């Protein structure tokens, strides 16, 4: 009987010990995109920023507003804005919806992101080499 009750509590996301929802015990600070890595002193390349910049570039090339794309992608205007500013991580489903609204294949968007990340990595490597001189 106790085993059945514990399974029921767990399936409802309640702890068997207290019968209450678990509380958070750890917090994490998400670093500022402009912050430097504590280990190396180098600037980090954040995928969410590069993806957001690529989405914005493609949208503005089409002379479309955030409102147009958010409506077509069925994504809230505020969320799309946060995506473009690199403040939110996009799920694959969300990226697919936005790409569909922009009439851009997801693979094309990701290729552009990949090329931009590679360009930034080269710039960082060159700066590091120059700093060693």
DODREN-949521 format. One record per residue: residue number from 1; residue in one letter; chain; z, y, x of N, C-alpha, C in turn. Coordinates in steps of 0.001 Angstrom, whole numbers. Atoms other than C-alpha are relative to their C-alpha. Layout:
<rs>
r i NUM	aa a	ch A	n_c3 Z	n_c2 Y	n_c1 X	ca_c3 Z	ca_c2 Y	ca_c1 X	c_c3 Z	c_c2 Y	c_c1 X
...
</rs>
This chain:
<rs>
r i 1	aa x	ch A	n_c3 0	n_c2 -1199	n_c1 819	ca_c3 0	ca_c2 0	ca_c1 0	c_c3 0	c_c2 1265	c_c1 864
r i 2	aa x	ch A	n_c3 -79	n_c2 -1162	n_c1 -885	ca_c3 952	ca_c2 2419	ca_c1 2793	c_c3 -1326	c_c2 227	c_c1 720
r i 3	aa x	ch A	n_c3 1287	n_c2 -101	n_c1 -676	ca_c3 -2319	ca_c2 1655	ca_c1 4605	c_c3 -1043	c_c2 629	c_c1 -914
r i 4	aa x	ch A	n_c3 939	n_c2 -573	n_c1 966	ca_c3 -4326	ca_c2 2486	ca_c1 1472	c_c3 281	c_c2 1482	c_c1 -193
r i 5	aa x	ch A	n_c3 -375	n_c2 -1397	n_c1 175	ca_c3 -2393	ca_c2 5744	ca_c1 1035	c_c3 -418	c_c2 812	c_c1 1224
r i 6	aa x	ch A	n_c3 397	n_c2 -698	n_c1 -1219	ca_c3 -2990	ca_c2 6715	ca_c1 4684	c_c3 -1512	c_c2 182	c_c1 54
r i 7	aa x	ch A	n_c3 1459	n_c2 -115	n_c1 15	ca_c3 -6721	ca_c2 5991	ca_c1 4335	c_c3 -442	c_c2 1082	c_c1 -975
r i 8	aa x	ch A	n_c3 337	n_c2 -1011	n_c1 995	ca_c3 -6828	ca_c2 8181	ca_c1 1223	c_c3 272	c_c2 1396	c_c1 555
r i 9	aa x	ch A	n_c3 -336	n_c2 -1299	n_c1 -588	ca_c3 -5072	ca_c2 11058	ca_c1 3050	c_c3 -1007	c_c2 392	c_c1 1073
r i 10	aa x	ch A	n_c3 944	n_c2 -284	n_c1 -1061	ca_c3 -7379	ca_c2 10771	ca_c1 6054	c_c3 -1363	c_c2 364	c_c1 -577
r i 11	aa x	ch A	n_c3 1301	n_c2 -303	n_c1 604	ca_c3 -10472	ca_c2 10740	ca_c1 3817	c_c3 -15	c_c2 1387	c_c1 -634
r i 12	aa x	ch A	n_c3 -94	n_c2 -1353	n_c1 570	ca_c3 -9222	ca_c2 14015	ca_c1 2304	c_c3 341	c_c2 1031	c_c1 1060
r i 13	aa x	ch A	n_c3 -335	n_c2 -866	n_c1 -1120	ca_c3 -8646	ca_c2 15523	ca_c1 5777	c_c3 1460	c_c2 437	c_c1 -19
r i 14	aa x	ch A	n_c3 -1431	n_c2 -271	n_c1 -3	ca_c3 -4869	ca_c2 15354	ca_c1 5310	c_c3 657	c_c2 -953	c_c1 990
r i 15	aa x	ch A	n_c3 -654	n_c2 874	n_c1 -972	ca_c3 -2496	ca_c2 13959	ca_c1 7916	c_c3 943	c_c2 -948	c_c1 -712
r i 16	aa x	ch A	n_c3 -893	n_c2 969	n_c1 637	ca_c3 -629	ca_c2 10765	ca_c1 6971	c_c3 1475	c_c2 363	c_c1 160
r i 17	aa x	ch A	n_c3 -1401	n_c2 -317	n_c1 -245	ca_c3 2610	ca_c2 12104	ca_c1 8496	c_c3 550	c_c2 1012	c_c1 -1014
r i 18	aa x	ch A	n_c3 -508	n_c2 -1079	n_c1 856	ca_c3 2901	ca_c2 15225	ca_c1 6349	c_c3 -687	c_c2 77	c_c1 -1348
r i 19	aa x	ch A	n_c3 754	n_c2 -135	n_c1 1241	ca_c3 265	ca_c2 14887	ca_c1 3641	c_c3 -628	c_c2 1377	c_c1 -139
r i 20	aa x	ch A	n_c3 555	n_c2 -1353	n_c1 12	ca_c3 -900	ca_c2 18382	ca_c1 4589	c_c3 -1243	c_c2 44	c_c1 872
r i 21	aa x	ch A	n_c3 1172	n_c2 -196	n_c1 -842	ca_c3 -4096	ca_c2 19663	ca_c1 6099	c_c3 468	c_c2 313	c_c1 1412
r i 22	aa x	ch A	n_c3 -416	n_c2 -271	n_c1 -1379	ca_c3 -3922	ca_c2 19731	ca_c1 9920	c_c3 -136	c_c2 1486	c_c1 324
r i 23	aa x	ch A	n_c3 66	n_c2 -1393	n_c1 -423	ca_c3 -3263	ca_c2 23083	ca_c1 11555	c_c3 -647	c_c2 75	c_c1 1366
r i 24	aa x	ch A	n_c3 624	n_c2 -189	n_c1 -1300	ca_c3 -5101	ca_c2 24487	ca_c1 14528	c_c3 1086	c_c2 137	c_c1 1056
r i 25	aa x	ch A	n_c3 -975	n_c2 -89	n_c1 -1084	ca_c3 -3250	ca_c2 24056	ca_c1 17784	c_c3 -573	c_c2 684	c_c1 1225
r i 26	aa x	ch A	n_c3 625	n_c2 -630	n_c1 -1153	ca_c3 -5742	ca_c2 25577	ca_c1 20215	c_c3 -949	c_c2 1091	c_c1 -482
r i 27	aa x	ch A	n_c3 987	n_c2 -1028	n_c1 279	ca_c3 -7773	ca_c2 28739	ca_c1 20237	c_c3 -882	c_c2 151	c_c1 1231
r i 28	aa x	ch A	n_c3 942	n_c2 -180	n_c1 -1085	ca_c3 -10811	ca_c2 29478	ca_c1 22336	c_c3 -558	c_c2 1398	c_c1 -76
r i 29	aa x	ch A	n_c3 607	n_c2 -1315	n_c1 -69	ca_c3 -12098	ca_c2 32828	ca_c1 23466	c_c3 -1462	c_c2 -178	c_c1 367
r i 30	aa x	ch A	n_c3 1426	n_c2 41	n_c1 -286	ca_c3 -15858	ca_c2 33183	ca_c1 23322	c_c3 -302	c_c2 1224	c_c1 841
r i 31	aa x	ch A	n_c3 199	n_c2 -1104	n_c1 -935	ca_c3 -16956	ca_c2 35282	ca_c1 26249	c_c3 -1068	c_c2 962	c_c1 -480
r i 32	aa x	ch A	n_c3 968	n_c2 -1059	n_c1 249	ca_c3 -18861	ca_c2 38500	ca_c1 26006	c_c3 -1313	c_c2 -401	c_c1 670
r i 33	aa x	ch A	n_c3 1278	n_c2 384	n_c1 -605	ca_c3 -22595	ca_c2 37855	ca_c1 26584	c_c3 -268	c_c2 684	c_c1 1332
r i 34	aa x	ch A	n_c3 228	n_c2 -716	n_c1 -1253	ca_c3 -22565	ca_c2 40450	ca_c1 29359	c_c3 1014	c_c2 -392	c_c1 1065
r i 35	aa x	ch A	n_c3 -1033	n_c2 402	n_c1 -949	ca_c3 -19536	ca_c2 38841	ca_c1 30993	c_c3 -586	c_c2 -890	c_c1 1079
r i 36	aa x	ch A	n_c3 454	n_c2 835	n_c1 -1101	ca_c3 -19907	ca_c2 37110	ca_c1 34304	c_c3 797	c_c2 -1288	c_c1 31
r i 37	aa x	ch A	n_c3 -654	n_c2 1292	n_c1 -143	ca_c3 -19075	ca_c2 33506	ca_c1 34998	c_c3 1184	c_c2 138	c_c1 945
r i 38	aa x	ch A	n_c3 -1200	n_c2 -90	n_c1 -818	ca_c3 -15544	ca_c2 33192	ca_c1 36368	c_c3 -168	c_c2 -784	c_c1 1297
r i 39	aa x	ch A	n_c3 151	n_c2 850	n_c1 -1174	ca_c3 -16644	ca_c2 30497	ca_c1 38814	c_c3 -896	c_c2 593	c_c1 1064
r i 40	aa x	ch A	n_c3 998	n_c2 -378	n_c1 -991	ca_c3 -19623	ca_c2 32076	ca_c1 40462	c_c3 -238	c_c2 1496	c_c1 106
r i 41	aa x	ch A	n_c3 260	n_c2 -1427	n_c1 -37	ca_c3 -19642	ca_c2 35785	ca_c1 39671	c_c3 -1411	c_c2 349	c_c1 -440
r i 42	aa x	ch A	n_c3 1373	n_c2 -237	n_c1 444	ca_c3 -23203	ca_c2 35389	ca_c1 38342	c_c3 -14	c_c2 253	c_c1 -1499
r i 43	aa x	ch A	n_c3 181	n_c2 -158	n_c1 1437	ca_c3 -24404	ca_c2 36538	ca_c1 34976	c_c3 -501	c_c2 -1305	c_c1 -589
r i 44	aa x	ch A	n_c3 425	n_c2 1225	n_c1 679	ca_c3 -24834	ca_c2 33698	ca_c1 32504	c_c3 -1181	c_c2 305	c_c1 -910
r i 45	aa x	ch A	n_c3 1103	n_c2 -104	n_c1 955	ca_c3 -28013	ca_c2 33157	ca_c1 30554	c_c3 462	c_c2 -727	c_c1 -1252
r i 46	aa x	ch A	n_c3 -441	n_c2 596	n_c1 1254	ca_c3 -27028	ca_c2 32549	ca_c1 26942	c_c3 -1209	c_c2 -284	c_c1 -877
r i 47	aa x	ch A	n_c3 1139	n_c2 402	n_c1 821	ca_c3 -29508	ca_c2 30606	ca_c1 24850	c_c3 -49	c_c2 776	c_c1 -1306
r i 48	aa x	ch A	n_c3 7	n_c2 -704	n_c1 1282	ca_c3 -28401	ca_c2 32326	ca_c1 21653	c_c3 -595	c_c2 1394	c_c1 136
r i 49	aa x	ch A	n_c3 586	n_c2 -1328	n_c1 -208	ca_c3 -29365	ca_c2 35687	ca_c1 23147	c_c3 -1508	c_c2 -88	c_c1 161
r i 50	aa x	ch A	n_c3 1434	n_c2 122	n_c1 -258	ca_c3 -32764	ca_c2 34533	ca_c1 24358	c_c3 -731	c_c2 -400	c_c1 -1285
r i 51	aa x	ch A	n_c3 605	n_c2 403	n_c1 1277	ca_c3 -33511	ca_c2 32818	ca_c1 21035	c_c3 -73	c_c2 1200	c_c1 -939
r i 52	aa x	ch A	n_c3 -13	n_c2 -1188	n_c1 861	ca_c3 -32503	ca_c2 35978	ca_c1 19160	c_c3 -1046	c_c2 1018	c_c1 404
r i 53	aa x	ch A	n_c3 1008	n_c2 -951	n_c1 -485	ca_c3 -34682	ca_c2 38171	ca_c1 21354	c_c3 -1410	c_c2 -481	c_c1 -333
r i 54	aa x	ch A	n_c3 1325	n_c2 559	n_c1 307	ca_c3 -37643	ca_c2 35836	ca_c1 20845	c_c3 -302	c_c2 99	c_c1 -1492
r i 55	aa x	ch A	n_c3 200	n_c2 -144	n_c1 1454	ca_c3 -37156	ca_c2 35809	ca_c1 17065	c_c3 -329	c_c2 1444	c_c1 -355
r i 56	aa x	ch A	n_c3 251	n_c2 -1425	n_c1 280	ca_c3 -36967	ca_c2 39615	ca_c1 16991	c_c3 -1379	c_c2 422	c_c1 488
r i 57	aa x	ch A	n_c3 1310	n_c2 -365	n_c1 -534	ca_c3 -40037	ca_c2 39962	ca_c1 19220	c_c3 -1111	c_c2 -483	c_c1 -920
r i 58	aa x	ch A	n_c3 1035	n_c2 552	n_c1 876	ca_c3 -42080	ca_c2 37688	ca_c1 16977	c_c3 -30	c_c2 713	c_c1 -1353
r i 59	aa x	ch A	n_c3 -61	n_c2 -694	n_c1 1292	ca_c3 -40876	ca_c2 39420	ca_c1 13791	c_c3 -606	c_c2 1391	c_c1 106
r i 60	aa x	ch A	n_c3 522	n_c2 -1367	n_c1 -134	ca_c3 -41658	ca_c2 42912	ca_c1 15099	c_c3 -1495	c_c2 6	c_c1 319
r i 61	aa x	ch A	n_c3 1450	n_c2 111	n_c1 -240	ca_c3 -45091	ca_c2 41784	ca_c1 16374	c_c3 -769	c_c2 -115	c_c1 -1306
r i 62	aa x	ch A	n_c3 627	n_c2 157	n_c1 1318	ca_c3 -45844	ca_c2 40914	ca_c1 12759	c_c3 274	c_c2 1202	c_c1 -903
r i 63	aa x	ch A	n_c3 -377	n_c2 -1199	n_c1 765	ca_c3 -44527	ca_c2 44315	ca_c1 11608	c_c3 755	c_c2 -367	c_c1 -1275
r i 64	aa x	ch A	n_c3 -789	n_c2 437	n_c1 1153	ca_c3 -42058	ca_c2 42561	ca_c1 9310	c_c3 1431	c_c2 474	c_c1 147
r i 65	aa x	ch A	n_c3 -1396	n_c2 -435	n_c1 -9	ca_c3 -38601	ca_c2 43672	ca_c1 8355	c_c3 926	c_c2 -1214	c_c1 -38
r i 66	aa x	ch A	n_c3 -1010	n_c2 1051	n_c1 125	ca_c3 -35419	ca_c2 41648	ca_c1 8570	c_c3 74	c_c2 -485	c_c1 -1442
r i 67	aa x	ch A	n_c3 -87	n_c2 352	n_c1 1418	ca_c3 -35352	ca_c2 41742	ca_c1 4781	c_c3 -1121	c_c2 -955	c_c1 -407
r i 68	aa x	ch A	n_c3 1146	n_c2 875	n_c1 308	ca_c3 -38839	ca_c2 40183	ca_c1 4524	c_c3 259	c_c2 -1425	c_c1 493
r i 69	aa x	ch A	n_c3 -175	n_c2 1319	n_c1 -606	ca_c3 -38020	ca_c2 37334	ca_c1 6882	c_c3 1199	c_c2 -713	c_c1 -606
r i 70	aa x	ch A	n_c3 -1188	n_c2 643	n_c1 585	ca_c3 -34548	ca_c2 36703	ca_c1 5445	c_c3 -307	c_c2 -545	c_c1 -1389
r i 71	aa x	ch A	n_c3 395	n_c2 466	n_c1 1328	ca_c3 -36039	ca_c2 36426	ca_c1 1966	c_c3 -858	c_c2 -1258	c_c1 95
r i 72	aa x	ch A	n_c3 914	n_c2 1136	n_c1 -131	ca_c3 -38822	ca_c2 34080	ca_c1 3063	c_c3 683	c_c2 -1243	c_c1 584
r i 73	aa x	ch A	n_c3 -703	n_c2 1127	n_c1 -625	ca_c3 -36465	ca_c2 31925	ca_c1 5162	c_c3 1194	c_c2 -454	c_c1 -830
r i 74	aa x	ch A	n_c3 -1172	n_c2 258	n_c1 836	ca_c3 -33759	ca_c2 32001	ca_c1 2477	c_c3 1278	c_c2 -36	c_c1 846
r i 75	aa x	ch A	n_c3 -1156	n_c2 -192	n_c1 -879	ca_c3 -31219	ca_c2 33165	ca_c1 5061	c_c3 525	c_c2 1406	c_c1 -291
r i 76	aa x	ch A	n_c3 -536	n_c2 -1324	n_c1 308	ca_c3 -28855	ca_c2 36053	ca_c1 4461	c_c3 -456	c_c2 1013	c_c1 1057
r i 77	aa x	ch A	n_c3 449	n_c2 -1084	n_c1 -866	ca_c3 -29948	ca_c2 39363	ca_c1 5936	c_c3 971	c_c2 202	c_c1 1154
r i 78	aa x	ch A	n_c3 -1008	n_c2 -198	n_c1 -1037	ca_c3 -26674	ca_c2 39761	ca_c1 7833	c_c3 -11	c_c2 -1101	c_c1 1036
r i 79	aa x	ch A	n_c3 8	n_c2 1128	n_c1 -933	ca_c3 -26854	ca_c2 36295	ca_c1 9345	c_c3 -1222	c_c2 57	c_c1 902
r i 80	aa x	ch A	n_c3 1214	n_c2 -114	n_c1 -799	ca_c3 -30451	ca_c2 36789	ca_c1 10475	c_c3 145	c_c2 1115	c_c1 1030
r i 81	aa x	ch A	n_c3 -238	n_c2 -1099	n_c1 -933	ca_c3 -29459	ca_c2 40094	ca_c1 12037	c_c3 895	c_c2 -445	c_c1 1149
r i 82	aa x	ch A	n_c3 -891	n_c2 506	n_c1 -1044	ca_c3 -26616	ca_c2 38398	ca_c1 13921	c_c3 -721	c_c2 -981	c_c1 921
r i 83	aa x	ch A	n_c3 805	n_c2 911	n_c1 -819	ca_c3 -29037	ca_c2 35709	ca_c1 15100	c_c3 -851	c_c2 778	c_c1 999
r i 84	aa x	ch A	n_c3 878	n_c2 -783	n_c1 -863	ca_c3 -31451	ca_c2 38279	ca_c1 16466	c_c3 775	c_c2 736	c_c1 1085
r i 85	aa x	ch A	n_c3 -823	n_c2 -694	n_c1 -993	ca_c3 -28617	ca_c2 40081	ca_c1 18264	c_c3 725	c_c2 -966	c_c1 923
r i 86	aa x	ch A	n_c3 -619	n_c2 994	n_c1 -863	ca_c3 -27496	ca_c2 36821	ca_c1 19860	c_c3 1471	c_c2 -213	c_c1 -247
r i 87	aa x	ch A	n_c3 -1418	n_c2 138	n_c1 322	ca_c3 -24146	ca_c2 36832	ca_c1 18104	c_c3 324	c_c2 -1321	c_c1 -679
r i 88	aa x	ch A	n_c3 -199	n_c2 1289	n_c1 675	ca_c3 -24629	ca_c2 33534	ca_c1 16245	c_c3 -895	c_c2 -1050	c_c1 627
r i 89	aa x	ch A	n_c3 799	n_c2 1153	n_c1 -434	ca_c3 -25807	ca_c2 30094	ca_c1 17343	c_c3 -777	c_c2 -499	c_c1 -1216
r i 90	aa x	ch A	n_c3 832	n_c2 462	n_c1 1112	ca_c3 -28681	ca_c2 28886	ca_c1 15185	c_c3 -77	c_c2 -1519	c_c1 -7
r i 91	aa x	ch A	n_c3 209	n_c2 1442	n_c1 131	ca_c3 -28800	ca_c2 25324	ca_c1 13883	c_c3 -1507	c_c2 -267	c_c1 12
r i 92	aa x	ch A	n_c3 1423	n_c2 345	n_c1 -5	ca_c3 -32084	ca_c2 23461	ca_c1 14118	c_c3 -625	c_c2 246	c_c1 -1371
r i 93	aa x	ch A	n_c3 508	n_c2 -233	n_c1 1355	ca_c3 -32451	ca_c2 23694	ca_c1 10321	c_c3 -267	c_c2 1485	c_c1 -236
r i 94	aa x	ch A	n_c3 157	n_c2 -1438	n_c1 177	ca_c3 -31957	ca_c2 27451	ca_c1 10376	c_c3 -1181	c_c2 510	c_c1 811
r i 95	aa x	ch A	n_c3 1144	n_c2 -408	n_c1 -821	ca_c3 -34399	ca_c2 27909	ca_c1 13251	c_c3 -1315	c_c2 -424	c_c1 -642
r i 96	aa x	ch A	n_c3 1220	n_c2 472	n_c1 663	ca_c3 -36961	ca_c2 25815	ca_c1 11393	c_c3 -344	c_c2 883	c_c1 -1194
r i 97	aa x	ch A	n_c3 243	n_c2 -863	n_c1 1163	ca_c3 -36538	ca_c2 27974	ca_c1 8273	c_c3 -529	c_c2 1362	c_c1 431
r i 98	aa x	ch A	n_c3 447	n_c2 -1319	n_c1 -474	ca_c3 -36920	ca_c2 31225	ca_c1 10211	c_c3 -1394	c_c2 -100	c_c1 603
r i 99	aa x	ch A	n_c3 1344	n_c2 194	n_c1 -558	ca_c3 -39905	ca_c2 29872	ca_c1 12136	c_c3 -1032	c_c2 -163	c_c1 -1111
r i 100	aa x	ch A	n_c3 903	n_c2 142	n_c1 1142	ca_c3 -41461	ca_c2 28838	ca_c1 8827	c_c3 -315	c_c2 1345	c_c1 -635
r i 101	aa x	ch A	n_c3 205	n_c2 -1334	n_c1 580	ca_c3 -40959	ca_c2 32361	ca_c1 7479	c_c3 -867	c_c2 863	c_c1 904
r i 102	aa x	ch A	n_c3 815	n_c2 -763	n_c1 -955	ca_c3 -42557	ca_c2 33754	ca_c1 10648	c_c3 -1362	c_c2 -657	c_c1 246
r i 103	aa x	ch A	n_c3 1243	n_c2 753	n_c1 -175	ca_c3 -45405	ca_c2 31223	ca_c1 10395	c_c3 -237	c_c2 -316	c_c1 1480
r i 104	aa x	ch A	n_c3 22	n_c2 336	n_c1 -1419	ca_c3 -44581	ca_c2 30141	ca_c1 13949	c_c3 566	c_c2 -1404	c_c1 168
r i 105	aa x	ch A	n_c3 -565	n_c2 1322	n_c1 -233	ca_c3 -44155	ca_c2 26515	ca_c1 15002	c_c3 1276	c_c2 97	c_c1 839
r i 106	aa x	ch A	n_c3 -1253	n_c2 19	n_c1 -745	ca_c3 -40661	ca_c2 25766	ca_c1 16277	c_c3 -267	c_c2 -252	c_c1 1482
r i 107	aa x	ch A	n_c3 320	n_c2 303	n_c1 -1398	ca_c3 -42190	ca_c2 24332	ca_c1 19451	c_c3 -509	c_c2 1239	c_c1 734
r i 108	aa x	ch A	n_c3 508	n_c2 -1225	n_c1 -611	ca_c3 -43946	ca_c2 27646	ca_c1 20109	c_c3 1143	c_c2 965	c_c1 294
r i 109	aa x	ch A	n_c3 -1165	n_c2 -847	n_c1 -221	ca_c3 -40707	ca_c2 29580	ca_c1 19680	c_c3 795	c_c2 -501	c_c1 1202
r i 110	aa x	ch A	n_c3 -802	n_c2 568	n_c1 -1080	ca_c3 -38858	ca_c2 27203	ca_c1 22009	c_c3 -722	c_c2 80	c_c1 1346
r i 111	aa x	ch A	n_c3 762	n_c2 -176	n_c1 -1234	ca_c3 -41662	ca_c2 27383	ca_c1 24574	c_c3 196	c_c2 1415	c_c1 537
r i 112	aa x	ch A	n_c3 -238	n_c2 -1392	n_c1 -408	ca_c3 -41298	ca_c2 31174	ca_c1 24635	c_c3 1408	c_c2 195	c_c1 542
r i 113	aa x	ch A	n_c3 -1393	n_c2 -80	n_c1 -454	ca_c3 -37517	ca_c2 30811	ca_c1 24987	c_c3 118	c_c2 -637	c_c1 1378
r i 114	aa x	ch A	n_c3 -55	n_c2 708	n_c1 -1275	ca_c3 -37951	ca_c2 28297	ca_c1 27814	c_c3 -608	c_c2 830	c_c1 1128
r i 115	aa x	ch A	n_c3 658	n_c2 -826	n_c1 -1017	ca_c3 -40333	ca_c2 30576	ca_c1 29685	c_c3 868	c_c2 1204	c_c1 367
r i 116	aa x	ch A	n_c3 -868	n_c2 -1151	n_c1 -267	ca_c3 -37941	ca_c2 33525	ca_c1 29335	c_c3 1229	c_c2 -417	c_c1 800
r i 117	aa x	ch A	n_c3 -1151	n_c2 503	n_c1 -757	ca_c3 -34976	ca_c2 31460	ca_c1 30562	c_c3 -410	c_c2 -250	c_c1 1452
r i 118	aa x	ch A	n_c3 488	n_c2 261	n_c1 -1360	ca_c3 -37038	ca_c2 30347	ca_c1 33580	c_c3 -192	c_c2 1304	c_c1 761
r i 119	aa x	ch A	n_c3 214	n_c2 -1311	n_c1 -636	ca_c3 -37991	ca_c2 33966	ca_c1 34314	c_c3 1340	c_c2 606	c_c1 428
r i 120	aa x	ch A	n_c3 -1322	n_c2 -560	n_c1 -323	ca_c3 -34330	ca_c2 35039	ca_c1 34190	c_c3 684	c_c2 -776	c_c1 1116
r i 121	aa x	ch A	n_c3 -584	n_c2 798	n_c1 -1076	ca_c3 -33244	ca_c2 32145	ca_c1 36396	c_c3 -590	c_c2 388	c_c1 1347
r i 122	aa x	ch A	n_c3 659	n_c2 -422	n_c1 -1233	ca_c3 -35776	ca_c2 33205	ca_c1 39009	c_c3 548	c_c2 1359	c_c1 438
r i 123	aa x	ch A	n_c3 -547	n_c2 -1327	n_c1 -332	ca_c3 -34524	ca_c2 36814	ca_c1 38841	c_c3 1405	c_c2 -118	c_c1 580
r i 124	aa x	ch A	n_c3 -1369	n_c2 190	n_c1 -485	ca_c3 -30919	ca_c2 35660	ca_c1 39300	c_c3 -13	c_c2 -611	c_c1 1393
r i 125	aa x	ch A	n_c3 92	n_c2 641	n_c1 -1318	ca_c3 -31873	ca_c2 33420	ca_c1 42232	c_c3 -433	c_c2 1014	c_c1 1055
r i 126	aa x	ch A	n_c3 467	n_c2 -1022	n_c1 -946	ca_c3 -33727	ca_c2 36303	ca_c1 43899	c_c3 1107	c_c2 1003	c_c1 311
r i 127	aa x	ch A	n_c3 -1120	n_c2 -924	n_c1 -234	ca_c3 -30753	ca_c2 38645	ca_c1 43419	c_c3 1043	c_c2 -627	c_c1 909
r i 128	aa x	ch A	n_c3 -991	n_c2 683	n_c1 -824	ca_c3 -28438	ca_c2 36050	ca_c1 44927	c_c3 -466	c_c2 -120	c_c1 1437
r i 129	aa x	ch A	n_c3 536	n_c2 71	n_c1 -1358	ca_c3 -30723	ca_c2 35596	ca_c1 47915	c_c3 74	c_c2 1356	c_c1 673
r i 130	aa x	ch A	n_c3 -38	n_c2 -1350	n_c1 -540	ca_c3 -30937	ca_c2 39362	ca_c1 48393	c_c3 1433	c_c2 385	c_c1 357
r i 131	aa x	ch A	n_c3 -1400	n_c2 -336	n_c1 -242	ca_c3 -27143	ca_c2 39640	ca_c1 48167	c_c3 527	c_c2 -677	c_c1 1260
r i 132	aa x	ch A	n_c3 -437	n_c2 709	n_c1 -1213	ca_c3 -26776	ca_c2 37143	ca_c1 51036	c_c3 -451	c_c2 691	c_c1 1272
r i 133	aa x	ch A	n_c3 570	n_c2 -676	n_c1 -1190	ca_c3 -28828	ca_c2 39339	ca_c1 53381	c_c3 914	c_c2 1094	c_c1 477
</rs>
